[in-house]
């Protein structure tokens, strides 16, 4: 169980990261270790929210 404020902040950060990934995909800058790591983080955090 997460503290509600932390949960809201994590959701906001996740949405920001998703938005940044979309922007990078639109400009064809989706290469590199950082991009893949960011996608993995999005997946991991989404799983955390499901539980």
C-alpha positions as CSV (number, residue, x, y, z in Angstrom):
1,X,0.0,0.0,0.0
2,X,1.3,3.4,-0.9
3,X,0.8,6.7,0.8
4,X,-1.9,8.6,-1.3
5,X,0.3,11.6,-2.1
6,X,3.1,9.4,-3.2
7,X,0.8,7.5,-5.4
8,X,-0.5,10.7,-7.1
9,X,3.1,11.9,-7.6
10,X,4.2,8.6,-9.1
11,X,1.1,8.6,-11.5
12,X,2.0,12.1,-12.6
13,X,5.7,11.2,-13.2
14,X,4.6,8.1,-15.1
15,X,2.3,10.2,-17.4
16,X,5.2,12.7,-17.9
17,X,7.5,9.8,-18.9
18,X,4.9,8.3,-21.3
19,X,4.5,11.8,-22.9
20,X,8.2,12.1,-23.4
21,X,8.5,8.7,-24.9
22,X,5.7,9.5,-27.4
23,X,7.5,12.7,-28.4
24,X,10.7,10.8,-28.9
25,X,8.9,8.2,-31.0
26,X,7.3,10.9,-33.2
27,X,10.7,12.5,-33.9
28,X,12.3,9.0,-34.5
29,X,14.7,9.4,-31.6
30,X,13.7,6.0,-30.1
31,X,17.2,4.5,-30.1
32,X,19.6,3.9,-27.2
33,X,19.8,2.4,-23.8
34,X,17.9,5.3,-22.1
35,X,14.9,4.9,-24.3
36,X,14.6,1.2,-23.6
37,X,15.2,1.7,-19.9
38,X,12.4,4.3,-19.8
39,X,10.0,1.8,-21.6
40,X,10.9,-0.8,-19.0
41,X,10.2,1.6,-16.2
42,X,6.8,2.4,-17.6
43,X,6.0,-1.3,-17.8
44,X,7.2,-2.0,-14.2
45,X,5.3,0.9,-12.7
46,X,2.2,0.0,-14.6
47,X,2.4,-3.5,-13.0
48,X,2.8,-1.8,-9.6
49,X,-0.4,0.1,-10.1
50,X,-2.3,-3.1,-11.1
51,X,-1.5,-4.7,-7.7
